Amino acid sequence: MPTLWKEIWRSIRQSKARFISIFMLMLIGSFALVGLKVTGPNMRQTGRDYFAAANTADLTVMGSLGLNQEDLDQLASLDGLQEVEAGYLKDVTLKGDKESLRLFSKTENLSQAELLEGRLPETADEIALDGSYRGDYQIGDQIQIEEPENPLGQKVLKGDSYTLTGFVYSSEILSDINRGPSTAGTGALKGYGVLAEEAFDSELYMLARMTFEDLEGLDPYGQAYTDKIQAHKDQVAEVLADRPEERLAAIQDQGHKQLQAADQSIQAAQKKLDQESQRLDQAKQDLDRARLAQMPIGADQEKALKEGEEKVKAGQAEIDQKTKEMAESKERLDQLDLPSYMINSRREIPGGEGYRIYGSVSHIVDALANIFPIFLYFVAALLTLNTMTRFVDEERVKSGTLKALGYGRRDIVKKFVVYGFLSSFLGSVLGIGLGHILLPLIAYNAYSTGFTLPRIQLHFYWPISLLALALALLCAVLPAYIVARRALKEKPAQLLMPKAPKAGGKIFLEHFPGIWNRLGFMQKITARNIFRYKQRMLMTIFGVAGAVACLFAGLAVQDSIRGINDRQFNDLIHYQMIVAEADQASDDDRQAIADLLAGGGVSSHDRIHYEQLTKTAGSAQDQQAIHLIVPENPAHFHRYVNLVNRETGQGLSLEEDGVIISERLAQLLDVGPGDVLTLEDADHKTYEMKVTGITEMYMGHFVFTNQAGYANIFGKDCQTNAQLVNLKDTSQENTENYAADFMAIDGVKGIVQNTSLQNQIRTIVNSLDKIMMVLILVAGLLAAVILYNLTTINVSERMRELSTIKVLGFYDREVTLYIYRETIILTLFGIVFGFGIGEWLHRYIIHMLPPADVMFNPALTSRPFLIPSLLVAGISLLLALVINQRLKQVDMLEALSSVE
């Protein structure tokens, strides 16, 4: 047996290139497979443990006019409820700053804040800020805020100055880039803080957090959790179904009682003031009579008559102001909309964009894991199988010698099995290790700048590791075993002879004399060699095609994601913001809005009807936010939105018999022109609308129609309630400044900025772009290994043939070209074939990867065609130089010597 083992080690030493080639192929395949397969689960496990430690609420209910005890009692009656905890929140601004800050009351059990530094607030004048402020403030600083009034004209915070006690992270607001909309500041949430419950002065709570028994321990990213959370949302909606009417009636009744009491107080004050005024009038008449009678009048008398007239005048002004305020309060009270109850999962809670995006990134990696490594592994496995098959054929003479020396078939087969096992096992083990560590850390580096979650956890996954090992052994060991067993069925005398060359015959081109006869001598030889060895031809074409396809897909996906921000907000959407007016906006409020719009910084503005509709859709059954925009003047609409069909490039017109919808929404709901979709408004009423066109759009969901179309769909006249605004200076800083100025007006309901959408997609793009770069590098390495493998094997197998033509007088360059013409031709076929496969792979990936409200651009640039072609050409040229040097050193006599 020592002789056999010596032969095994000698085979490895004498064919290092082949051994390393199999090693690298299995390393690349297992790295991509394992790395992508474990990264998504690692991300989700990190989040799962984080949410479990914080006891993050499963559902959150928020009332537009707050929550009272009756609301909480209704929620407490839910079946399966584990815990409900009410709390406060208020959007404010830091004093002297226009950026929004959301203040939460400290929780007892649910959605606990992660303490980063210091301590949580304990008294009404203390505050803890989110960790993004650590560079701006120090513990002990005084934090001053400015609080806008709520819809009832009230404030809910007792103070406006707080002592900073610590820094925290919230398990509900995971993104430090995009934190959603706000009712203060610029209209986009910048940060958050935590106050003691005693800091709030309100009879009403603002939100209720809930957990449920049947959700405990479930994977929050799993389908079981998604299904159950949807069932609980429906359950909550059912118990709160009658509450809006009841709450509005109660609020208006209480409000009118308060206004009536205030009116009585004002009337009493007015009566008292009238009495004082009458007394002053009498005193003035007495003084006038004294003057006529030339009686002496003291200076004190005249002075007292004057601190009294002024006092009455000031008192009357105060009463008039209170009367005006009371009238405004009565108007606001009478015009209050029916209160709504927002029932939100972790993905939908205000500020929960980070939770949703984080989950999207992890599922994007999952989608890549189900596509990319499988293709990589298929190509690597194909080449490994071919390599081992050829290795057995090359070693047939040595196998015959061992058989002639008395070694059994089992012992000789062991040589090839051990060779294949060692090369594939070592490559797979290293690939599995790198996949478990390197790729998750690369992914973490890609997304960590956008999220406040802890460092990604690294777990070892046995199933995928064993699968990678099994695939490696299947690719390298099994073919070696089968081919060797088959070859060793021959007798030693047959094995000691070279394998008979394949019989010649006419190739396909020879059946076309018009073409064949025009070919030169070397061209005919090249053609015959290509078609004679079909296995070699197919392996070269498929090998190159596989590598090019992976490169093409990776580069095309990068192009598909990189340009969508510019395309969306430069070519398709031109406005910087939508300014939505409150229903109860006063004439003064509307005039203030008009004055700001007439300022020098606004280039254009147009009135629209703006409304947010919803639809539950997508794999996670999220409530999709859909922006309905109805222009007052459709002729000017192109200044703000470019409605165009992406595939045809033709502009779209608003029709009165239906709506134009954004392309991603059409994909999500699987509708096209002529189909009917059903959407829900804020009052949970559903409306059917016919789709007349699909417009190119990459972020967000949009529905467009004209005023006649709106009337046909909703059964009422279209009333404009918002403005589309174009600014002269479109920078983010200027946009946020204008947004803050608009938000400072009481009559502005909210601002819809493009900045939040841009930040959201930028996070996804940056994360995916870095992951794709790794896969592109892996695909490039695979291309190098494949070309090296195919080229070196081709040369090794044909050394006698090459030595023959060299003996016949061919120059070294001609010998290299003799074999490289075939390689060049087959490589070109492989590249073209790879483009076709890569385009299919690219379209599949961009269809599977995007979140529910994002679409990747399917258009192709020249880069995916150019870079793979240049890379393959460069590798081929480098290998040609190496092969040329190798052929110069060939010992022709040894290569041509008889094996007998």
CORJOQUI-V527979 format. One record per helix or strand of 3 or more residues. SS is the DSSP state (alpha for helix, beta for strand). FROM is the first residue (numbers start at 1). LEN is the number of residues. If there is no record, write none. Layout:
BEGIN
ss from len
SS FROM LEN
SS FROM LEN
END
This chain:
BEGIN
ss from len
alpha 2 13
alpha 16 39
beta 59 9
alpha 69 8
beta 81 7
beta 89 6
beta 100 6
beta 114 5
beta 126 5
alpha 131 3
beta 142 6
beta 161 9
beta 188 8
alpha 197 3
beta 205 8
alpha 213 3
alpha 223 17
alpha 243 50
alpha 299 36
beta 341 5
alpha 353 17
alpha 372 23
alpha 396 9
alpha 409 42
alpha 462 26
alpha 492 4
alpha 508 4
alpha 513 4
alpha 521 12
alpha 534 29
alpha 564 9
beta 577 5
alpha 587 11
beta 602 16
beta 622 10
alpha 634 6
beta 659 4
alpha 663 7
beta 676 5
beta 686 10
beta 701 5
alpha 707 8
beta 722 6
alpha 732 12
beta 748 6
alpha 755 43
alpha 799 9
alpha 812 38
alpha 863 26
alpha 892 5
END
